Amino acid sequence: MMEYGYPKGHVFYRKLTRTYPLITHGEGIYLYDEKGKRYIDGSGGALVVNIGHGQKEITQKVSEQMGQVGYVHGTQFTTKSIEEYGEALGELLPKGLGKIYFLSGGSESIEAAIKLARQYFLESGQSQRWRVVARWHSYHGNTLGALSLTGRISMRRPYLPLLIDFPHFPPPYCYRCPFGLTYPECGLECAKVLEHVIRMEGAETISAVILEPILGATIGAVVPPDGYLSIIKEICDRYGIFLIDDEVMTGMGRTGRWFAVEHWGISPDIMVLGKGMSSGYFPLSAMITRGEYVDRLKEKTGGFVHGHTFSHHPVACTVGLAVIDHIKKNQLVEKSSSRGEYLLRRLEELKDFPFVGDVRGKGLMTAIEFVKDQKTKEPFPRTAKFTERVIDSVFEHGLVLYPGTGFVDGVNGDMVMIGPPLIIEESQIDEVIDILKKTFSKME
Ligand SMILES: Cc1ncc(COP(=O)(O)O)c(C=O)c1O
């Protein structure tokens, strides 16, 4: 059988030191390769595949749309699919958000959010406001603006000279509190410190604060304690600073609500979506904001000084609408909540293994953090490549998970994320747990 992937052929793959199985098809939570091996897509790629693989109604609607018109330019035309998707998504949004700018990737939409905040303040007589405050251990993407916000040291380091000087503050990582405190006696110091950072940096220079309501790809499903987000929002409001809610991973039902901020009743100024919007069937993301901010741009310059060839894509919007229909019809937001509780309960059992330090998450966005010592929480040295060993072992057993390393101190720190399609059944969650237990027993 032919080996695919590096170094054969012309494709410049993301991982240069491994070969890639060739996937022939997917169905539900499963992927199948050309040798007939079945994989449970336990992380839906990178927590993308919300409605599962091989949903025929998506392909049918895409084919219809492509048959009508495959592309129009975003400055010249619109289509029924763009309009209808805008209405359907608009109805779901948290109060106050109403204008949706469709794009094709999470990073792209983060760039649009930074720019929208900047242009709004420029056109509101506050031209000194341009900097965005972000958090360490966050993930906002890999383009240079988004990477400047991202708090993942290993990805930033090679490109530091190219990055923008955006300030960072510590995340609400209770398992290893950056202030050495314990909730609730801590008084949510991790939220209050934002005010200190803003004042030190010069509040008048800050356009926005950006955060993932539940931290994802860099650190693994870290849920903030109750009260955290409302303090952050109150500080932003007091200093006239936008709150950008990055829901690229958490949005579209992943955490048991349509959007994770709903768990805490927060209404942001800008929201960014991606990943699960299309469930991976087509590149699709969005930057969403309040009507009054867009009105300001309309009154002043007449438009948003921004644009991409593939923004407002008619086929992408067809997919987005079909995904919303599917989620509603199959009550996947509710399922994400109940199956998520079941998954988290079952993950708790893994704490019997001495190297499982923490299990955490909300809805079907969960993670396991590994430690060398459960009591002291000492991480494994990076040279042990613990996460990589877990990922490779479960892969052999036909389970795909999403890895993360380096979040404890920039070098060490091991976790895997479990974020399966929202259609997963309890018996399939049991399958995932069985594979994890089998793998962990061997590793022990
Ligand atoms: C919270 C968050 N924001 C932004 C991004 C960047 O999205 P993309 O990889 O589609 O550019 C990601 C991707 O993992 C993400 O998790």
The ligand as a Tripos MOL2 file, in Angstrom:
@<TRIPOS>MOLECULE
LIG
   16    16     1     0     0
SMALL
NO_CHARGES

@<TRIPOS>ATOM
      1 C1        -10.3700   30.5640   20.1730 C.3       1 LIG1
      2 C2         -9.7450   30.5400   18.8150 C.ar      1 LIG1
      3 N1         -9.6070   31.6920   18.1370 N.ar      1 LIG1
      4 C3         -9.0600   31.7250   16.9140 C.ar      1 LIG1
      5 C4         -8.6030   30.5770   16.3040 C.ar      1 LIG1
      6 C5         -7.9940   30.6450   14.9380 C.3       1 LIG1
      7 O1         -8.8240   30.0410   14.0130 O.3       1 LIG1
      8 P1         -8.2520   29.4920   12.6270 P.3       1 LIG1
      9 O2         -7.3460   28.3550   12.9530 O.co2     1 LIG1
     10 O3         -9.4820   29.0720   11.8700 O.co2     1 LIG1
     11 O4         -7.5360   30.6130   11.9730 O.co2     1 LIG1
     12 C6         -8.7260   29.3530   16.9730 C.ar      1 LIG1
     13 C7         -8.2390   28.1070   16.3830 C.2       1 LIG1
     14 O5         -7.9960   27.1220   17.0430 O.2       1 LIG1
     15 C8         -9.3110   29.3340   18.2690 C.ar      1 LIG1
     16 O6         -9.4340   28.1960   18.9720 O.3       1 LIG1
@<TRIPOS>BOND
     1     1     2 1
     2     2     3 ar
     3     2    15 ar
     4     3     4 ar
     5     4     5 ar
     6     5     6 1
     7     5    12 ar
     8     6     7 1
     9     7     8 1
    10     8     9 2
    11     8    10 1
    12     8    11 1
    13    12    13 1
    14    12    15 ar
    15    13    14 2
    16    15    16 1
@<TRIPOS>SUBSTRUCTURE
     1 LIG1         1 GROUP 0 **** ****
